[in-house]
Amino acid sequence: GKGTGTGGVTSLLIVLIDAMLDAVFPVLDLYGNALEGLGLLNSKGPSKNHVLLAHKLKTKVTQIRRYAWDANGLLNELKQDMNGCLDDAAKESFEGLIESTVQMEKEAEAYMQYCVSIDQFFQSFQQSWMNR
């Protein structure tokens, strides 16, 4: 910080938040991989079980998106530096972390939409099967 002795605390906070965000991306990737596999299974023969699993995954991914929103809000508040404790490097670090939350949110939303498309595919498959 600016001679206030908060530089070490600020650095620790940045490292901790970065670690928390970094821990979520592999989980998000795991859900994305599961959805990709589910999409392949669904395209070969859609079933109600695929839709149920897609709904469960969507719930999990929605929780991650909420986490990203909350982290983004916190980081934006911290970056405002209402107490004048942050130097330019710290503000830049917070900006980088904010970009990570935005990326996390975009990935989560894409996976959520993929869940919806699995459901829609199943519905259209059922509809076409009933109309035979």
PLY file of the C-alpha trace (Angstrom):
ply
format ascii 1.0
element vertex 132
property float x
property float y
property float z
element edge 131
property int vertex1
property int vertex2
end_header
0.00 0.00 0.00
0.93 3.70 0.05
3.10 3.66 3.16
0.25 2.24 5.24
1.83 -1.18 5.73
-1.00 -2.96 3.93
1.01 -4.13 0.90
1.63 -7.59 2.37
-2.01 -8.03 3.35
-3.14 -6.88 -0.09
-0.73 -9.29 -1.79
-1.95 -12.15 0.39
-5.58 -11.30 -0.41
-4.84 -11.26 -4.14
-3.03 -14.63 -3.95
-5.86 -16.20 -1.93
-8.61 -14.97 -4.26
-6.57 -16.07 -7.28
-6.18 -19.55 -5.76
-9.92 -19.73 -5.05
-10.77 -18.83 -8.64
-8.12 -21.19 -10.05
-9.63 -24.06 -8.04
-13.01 -23.60 -9.73
-11.88 -23.77 -13.38
-10.98 -27.51 -13.28
-14.40 -28.29 -11.81
-16.05 -26.22 -14.54
-13.95 -28.07 -17.14
-15.02 -31.40 -15.64
-18.68 -30.43 -16.00
-17.99 -29.27 -19.55
-16.39 -32.60 -20.43
-19.31 -34.46 -18.87
-21.73 -32.39 -20.92
-19.77 -33.04 -24.10
-19.96 -36.79 -23.47
-23.62 -36.52 -22.57
-24.24 -34.64 -25.80
-22.60 -37.44 -27.79
-24.67 -40.08 -26.02
-27.79 -38.01 -26.54
-27.13 -37.66 -30.27
-26.88 -41.45 -30.62
-30.11 -42.13 -28.78
-31.65 -39.53 -26.52
-33.20 -40.67 -23.26
-34.94 -39.17 -20.27
-31.87 -40.10 -18.18
-29.74 -37.83 -20.35
-32.13 -34.98 -19.70
-32.15 -35.65 -15.95
-28.35 -35.67 -15.85
-28.25 -32.47 -17.93
-30.57 -30.82 -15.37
-28.30 -31.90 -12.50
-25.24 -30.58 -14.32
-27.04 -27.34 -15.10
-27.74 -26.87 -11.39
-24.05 -27.35 -10.58
-22.91 -25.01 -13.34
-25.47 -22.42 -12.23
-23.88 -22.51 -8.76
-20.50 -21.81 -10.32
-21.95 -18.90 -12.29
-23.35 -17.46 -9.05
-19.93 -17.88 -7.44
-18.38 -15.98 -10.37
-20.95 -13.17 -9.99
-20.27 -12.89 -6.27
-16.50 -12.93 -6.76
-16.82 -10.31 -9.49
-18.84 -8.04 -7.21
-16.36 -8.43 -4.37
-13.37 -7.75 -6.62
-14.99 -4.67 -8.12
-15.67 -3.34 -4.63
-12.10 -4.00 -3.53
-10.71 -2.40 -6.68
-12.60 0.83 -5.89
-10.15 1.21 -2.98
-12.40 3.32 -0.75
-9.62 3.55 1.88
-6.78 4.45 -0.47
-4.73 1.34 0.38
-4.05 -0.04 -3.08
-1.17 0.78 -5.37
-1.48 0.56 -9.15
-0.05 -2.98 -9.24
-2.71 -4.20 -6.81
-5.48 -2.54 -8.81
-4.09 -4.21 -11.94
-4.09 -7.57 -10.14
-7.72 -7.09 -9.14
-8.53 -6.26 -12.77
-6.92 -9.54 -13.87
-8.95 -11.44 -11.29
-12.12 -9.69 -12.47
-11.35 -10.87 -16.02
-11.08 -14.43 -14.66
-14.54 -14.17 -13.11
-15.96 -12.87 -16.39
-14.38 -15.82 -18.25
-15.77 -18.23 -15.66
-19.22 -16.72 -16.05
-19.08 -16.99 -19.86
-18.03 -20.65 -19.71
-20.72 -21.44 -17.16
-23.39 -19.77 -19.28
-22.26 -21.68 -22.38
-22.53 -24.96 -20.45
-25.94 -23.99 -19.11
-27.11 -23.36 -22.67
-25.69 -26.73 -23.70
-27.82 -28.36 -20.99
-30.88 -26.65 -22.43
-29.99 -27.88 -25.94
-29.80 -31.49 -24.66
-33.31 -31.11 -23.27
-34.56 -29.50 -26.49
-33.02 -32.27 -28.60
-34.76 -34.89 -26.47
-38.08 -33.04 -26.73
-37.86 -32.79 -30.52
-36.82 -36.45 -30.75
-39.85 -37.45 -28.67
-42.13 -35.24 -30.74
-40.92 -36.69 -34.05
-41.20 -40.25 -32.67
-44.81 -39.59 -31.57
-45.70 -38.13 -34.97
-44.73 -41.27 -36.90
0 1
1 2
2 3
3 4
4 5
5 6
6 7
7 8
8 9
9 10
10 11
11 12
12 13
13 14
14 15
15 16
16 17
17 18
18 19
19 20
20 21
21 22
22 23
23 24
24 25
25 26
26 27
27 28
28 29
29 30
30 31
31 32
32 33
33 34
34 35
35 36
36 37
37 38
38 39
39 40
40 41
41 42
42 43
43 44
44 45
45 46
46 47
47 48
48 49
49 50
50 51
51 52
52 53
53 54
54 55
55 56
56 57
57 58
58 59
59 60
60 61
61 62
62 63
63 64
64 65
65 66
66 67
67 68
68 69
69 70
70 71
71 72
72 73
73 74
74 75
75 76
76 77
77 78
78 79
79 80
80 81
81 82
82 83
83 84
84 85
85 86
86 87
87 88
88 89
89 90
90 91
91 92
92 93
93 94
94 95
95 96
96 97
97 98
98 99
99 100
100 101
101 102
102 103
103 104
104 105
105 106
106 107
107 108
108 109
109 110
110 111
111 112
112 113
113 114
114 115
115 116
116 117
117 118
118 119
119 120
120 121
121 122
122 123
123 124
124 125
125 126
126 127
127 128
128 129
129 130
130 131
